């Protein structure tokens, strides 16, 4: 893990540890492979079997073998765990929020 600092749209900064992943390899809606540049604006939308959606920031997620664990906010440190057995779909998107990594 490495320590990073992000800056939000209001100039606020948050420092946390994350995994050093620079690119994300995924498949688009048509089944074509795509590469997404990692940034603090990347969001992962997880839909469970009951069609309930949860959105995590990609760089605040981890997988422990049974659960996807993540945070829905950079400012509140509450973590949520979603059993992988309950996951219907996982979608990755650029949330277009004005977050960026800073030195």
N, C-alpha and C positions, 0 to 999 in steps of 0.2 A: 504494500500500500504506500501511497505517497500523500503528502499534505498539499492541498491546493487552497487557493483563495479565490472566491468569486465576488464579482461586484454586480449589484442589482441596478435596476433602472433609477432608483433614487440615490445611488451612490453608496448604498450600504454594502459592507463587506462581511463575508462569512468565510471562516477557515474550517476545513474538515479534511479527513482522510478518505481517499478513494483509490480504486484500482487503476493502474496506469494503462488504460485502454484508449488508444488514439482513434481507431476506426471500428465501426460496427458493420458486420456483414449480415445482410438480411435478404429477404425476398419481397418484391413489390406485389401489388394486387394482381398483376398478370402472371406472376410466377417467375419473373426475371430477377437474377441476382443484382443487388445494389450494395454500394458501400457508402456509409454515412459517416461523416467526420464528427467525432465526439465533441460535445460542448456542454456547458451547464444548462443549455436550453433544451436538450434532448429529453423527451418524455416517453415513458412506456405505459401504454394503456392495457391493463389486464382485465379481461372479461371472464367471469366465472360461469359455471354451468347454469346459474339462475339469471344470467345476463346482467349481473351487477358489475359495474365498471369501477376500477381503481386506477388512479394515475400516480406513478412514481417518477421521480427524476432518475434518469439512467445512472448517473454517477453517484447516486445514493442508494443503490440496490446491491443485494448479494443473494446468492443461492446456497443453502446449506445442505442440499441433497434431497430435502423434503419440502421446503418452503422457499418462496420468494419473499425476501424481507426488504422493505424499502421505506422511504419517507415521502410524504406528499407535499412537504414544505421544507424550505431551506432554513426557516426561522423557528420552527417548532420541532424539537428533537424527538417527537413521538414516532416510533417505528410500528409498522404493521406487517404481519406475516400472512401470506396467502399460501395454503397448501397447493403444491403443484398438481395434485390429483384433482383439484377443483377447477383448474384452469381450462377454459374453452378456447380462448385466443389471446395472443400477445401481439400488440401493434407498437411499432416504434415510430415516433414523429418528432420533427423539430417544432417545439411549442411556440417558436418565434417570440419568446419572451426575451427581454433585453438583459440577459445574464451573460457575463463573460469571465473567463479566467484572467486573473491579474497576477503580477509578480509580487 
